[in-house]
């Protein structure tokens, strides 16, 4: 819930195809700021903690990095 809210506040469109997976898009259309990525909540087995794994599916590395910086800022990690 907090991850979905953070992506929306960062300006992304998000859908939840699976219980622990978000598919997110930032800046629809062809642009240098376009980014499509997945965010998956996963469990770190040996530490007993949970983490978020981000996967870039489309867009430039710079757009991905900038978008995740905004998402992480909203999560207050």
Secondary structure, 3 states (H helix, E strand, C coil): CHHHHHHHHCCEEEEEEECCEEEEEECCCCCCCCEEEEEEEEEECCCCEEEEEEEEEEECHHHHHHHHHHHHHHHCC
